[in-house]
Amino acid sequence: GSFQCEPSLATMVKIKAHELRTKSKSELTKQLEELKKELSQLRVAQVTGGNASKLSKIRVVRKSIARVLTVINQTTKSQLRAHYAGKKWLPLALRPKLTRAKRQALTKHQAAKKTLRQTKKERYAPVLNFAVLA
């Protein structure tokens, strides 16, 4: 078929993440749509036996899509972190991953707690230190 490759020449230059970070979310989603459209066109060219330049461009476009998605996800996560900063509870996705055992371990406060009996015992029967002569 007949494709228009003029608008996609701008995307042949590798998209840089730091340039994407300055854009708004609506701009990023618009760019993502354009890249996906371009990728589908390139896939059609691949099936119909397009020229080598188009086939090599598939990889570039795929990586660009990944970059845009990464920037979108990172910015949304950082906004969520800012929103929940200082609140009592954090959503599970924003809590530190660690390991299951470390997540479910007692907190420092819980581990340091003593029973009433233990505190009384320590108060009334203190540990006696004896000086041992060598």
The 8 nearest C-alpha neighbors of each residue, nearest first, counted from 0:
[[1, 2, 44, 47, 43, 40, 3, 49],
 [0, 2, 3, 4, 44, 40, 43, 49],
 [3, 1, 4, 0, 40, 5, 44, 41],
 [2, 4, 5, 1, 6, 7, 40, 37],
 [3, 5, 7, 6, 2, 8, 37, 1],
 [4, 6, 7, 8, 3, 9, 2, 10],
 [7, 5, 8, 4, 9, 3, 10, 37],
 [6, 8, 10, 9, 4, 5, 11, 37],
 [9, 7, 11, 10, 5, 6, 4, 12],
 [8, 10, 7, 11, 12, 6, 5, 13],
 [9, 11, 12, 7, 8, 13, 14, 60],
 [12, 10, 8, 9, 13, 7, 59, 56],
 [13, 11, 10, 9, 14, 8, 59, 15],
 [12, 14, 11, 15, 10, 63, 59, 60],
 [15, 13, 63, 12, 16, 10, 18, 19],
 [14, 16, 18, 17, 13, 19, 66, 63],
 [15, 17, 19, 18, 20, 66, 14, 70],
 [16, 18, 20, 19, 15, 21, 70, 14],
 [19, 17, 16, 15, 20, 21, 22, 14],
 [18, 20, 16, 17, 21, 22, 15, 70],
 [21, 19, 17, 18, 22, 16, 70, 23],
 [20, 22, 19, 18, 23, 17, 16, 24],
 [23, 21, 19, 20, 26, 27, 24, 18],
 [24, 22, 26, 25, 27, 21, 20, 19],
 [23, 25, 27, 26, 28, 22, 71, 29],
 [24, 26, 28, 27, 23, 29, 22, 30],
 [27, 25, 29, 23, 24, 28, 22, 30],
 [26, 28, 24, 30, 29, 25, 31, 23],
 [29, 27, 31, 25, 30, 26, 24, 32],
 [28, 30, 26, 32, 27, 31, 25, 33],
 [31, 29, 27, 33, 28, 32, 26, 34],
 [30, 32, 28, 34, 29, 33, 27, 35],
 [33, 31, 35, 29, 30, 34, 36, 28],
 [34, 32, 30, 36, 31, 35, 37, 29],
 [35, 33, 37, 31, 36, 32, 38, 30],
 [36, 34, 38, 32, 37, 33, 31, 39],
 [37, 35, 33, 39, 34, 38, 32, 40],
 [36, 38, 34, 40, 35, 39, 33, 41],
 [37, 39, 35, 41, 40, 36, 34, 42],
 [38, 40, 42, 36, 41, 37, 35, 43],
 [41, 39, 37, 43, 38, 42, 44, 36],
 [42, 40, 44, 38, 43, 39, 45, 37],
 [41, 43, 45, 39, 44, 40, 38, 46],
 [44, 42, 40, 46, 45, 41, 47, 39],
 [45, 43, 49, 41, 47, 42, 46, 48],
 [44, 46, 42, 48, 43, 49, 47, 41],
 [45, 47, 43, 48, 44, 42, 49, 41],
 [48, 46, 44, 45, 49, 43, 42, 0],
 [49, 47, 45, 46, 44, 50, 43, 51],
 [48, 50, 44, 45, 47, 53, 51, 54],
 [49, 51, 52, 53, 54, 48, 44, 45],
 [50, 52, 54, 53, 55, 49, 56, 48],
 [53, 51, 55, 54, 50, 56, 49, 57],
 [54, 52, 56, 51, 55, 50, 41, 49],
 [53, 55, 51, 56, 52, 57, 45, 50],
 [56, 54, 52, 53, 57, 51, 58, 59],
 [55, 57, 53, 59, 54, 58, 52, 60],
 [58, 56, 60, 55, 59, 54, 61, 41],
 [57, 59, 61, 56, 60, 55, 62, 54],
 [60, 58, 56, 62, 61, 57, 63, 13],
 [59, 61, 63, 57, 62, 58, 64, 56],
 [62, 60, 58, 64, 63, 59, 57, 65],
 [61, 63, 65, 59, 64, 60, 66, 58],
 [64, 62, 60, 66, 65, 61, 14, 59],
 [65, 63, 61, 67, 62, 66, 60, 31],
 [64, 66, 62, 68, 63, 67, 69, 61],
 [67, 65, 63, 69, 64, 68, 62, 70],
 [66, 68, 64, 70, 69, 65, 71, 63],
 [69, 67, 71, 65, 66, 70, 72, 64],
 [68, 70, 66, 72, 67, 71, 65, 73],
 [69, 71, 73, 67, 68, 72, 74, 66],
 [72, 70, 68, 74, 69, 73, 67, 75],
 [73, 71, 69, 75, 70, 74, 76, 68],
 [72, 74, 70, 76, 75, 71, 69, 77],
 [73, 75, 77, 71, 76, 72, 70, 78],
 [76, 74, 78, 72, 77, 73, 79, 71],
 [75, 77, 79, 73, 78, 74, 72, 80],
 [76, 78, 80, 74, 79, 75, 73, 81],
 [79, 77, 81, 75, 80, 76, 74, 82],
 [78, 80, 82, 76, 77, 81, 75, 83],
 [81, 79, 77, 83, 78, 82, 84, 76],
 [80, 82, 78, 84, 79, 83, 77, 76],
 [83, 81, 79, 80, 84, 78, 86, 85],
 [82, 84, 80, 86, 81, 79, 85, 89],
 [85, 83, 81, 86, 82, 80, 89, 79],
 [84, 86, 83, 87, 82, 88, 81, 89],
 [87, 85, 83, 84, 88, 89, 82, 81],
 [86, 88, 85, 89, 83, 84, 90, 82],
 [89, 87, 86, 90, 83, 85, 91, 84],
 [88, 90, 93, 91, 94, 83, 87, 86],
 [91, 89, 92, 93, 94, 88, 83, 79],
 [90, 92, 94, 93, 89, 95, 96, 88],
 [91, 93, 90, 94, 89, 95, 96, 76],
 [94, 92, 91, 90, 89, 95, 80, 76],
 [93, 95, 91, 92, 96, 89, 90, 97],
 [94, 96, 97, 93, 92, 91, 102, 98],
 [95, 97, 94, 98, 102, 99, 92, 93],
 [98, 96, 95, 101, 102, 99, 100, 94],
 [99, 97, 101, 100, 102, 96, 103, 95],
 [98, 100, 102, 101, 103, 97, 96, 104],
 [101, 99, 103, 98, 102, 104, 97, 105],
 [102, 100, 104, 98, 103, 99, 97, 105],
 [103, 101, 99, 100, 104, 98, 97, 96],
 [102, 104, 100, 101, 99, 105, 98, 106],
 [105, 103, 101, 102, 100, 106, 99, 110],
 [106, 104, 109, 110, 107, 103, 108, 101],
 [105, 107, 109, 108, 110, 104, 111, 103],
 [108, 106, 110, 109, 111, 105, 112, 104],
 [107, 109, 111, 106, 110, 112, 105, 113],
 [110, 108, 106, 112, 111, 107, 105, 113],
 [111, 109, 107, 108, 112, 105, 106, 113],
 [110, 112, 108, 109, 107, 113, 106, 105],
 [113, 111, 109, 110, 108, 114, 107, 115],
 [114, 112, 117, 118, 111, 115, 116, 110],
 [113, 115, 117, 116, 118, 112, 119, 120],
 [114, 116, 118, 117, 119, 113, 120, 112],
 [117, 115, 119, 114, 118, 120, 113, 121],
 [116, 118, 120, 114, 115, 119, 113, 121],
 [117, 119, 121, 115, 120, 116, 122, 114],
 [120, 118, 122, 116, 121, 117, 123, 115],
 [119, 121, 117, 118, 122, 123, 124, 116],
 [122, 120, 118, 125, 119, 124, 123, 117],
 [121, 123, 119, 120, 124, 125, 118, 117],
 [124, 122, 120, 121, 125, 119, 118, 126],
 [123, 125, 121, 120, 122, 126, 119, 127],
 [124, 126, 121, 123, 122, 127, 120, 128],
 [127, 125, 128, 124, 121, 122, 123, 129],
 [128, 126, 125, 129, 124, 130, 121, 123],
 [127, 129, 126, 130, 131, 125, 124, 132],
 [130, 128, 131, 127, 132, 126, 133, 125],
 [129, 131, 132, 128, 133, 127, 126, 125],
 [132, 130, 129, 133, 128, 127, 126, 125],
 [131, 133, 130, 129, 128, 127, 126, 125],
 [132, 131, 130, 129, 128, 127, 126, 125]]
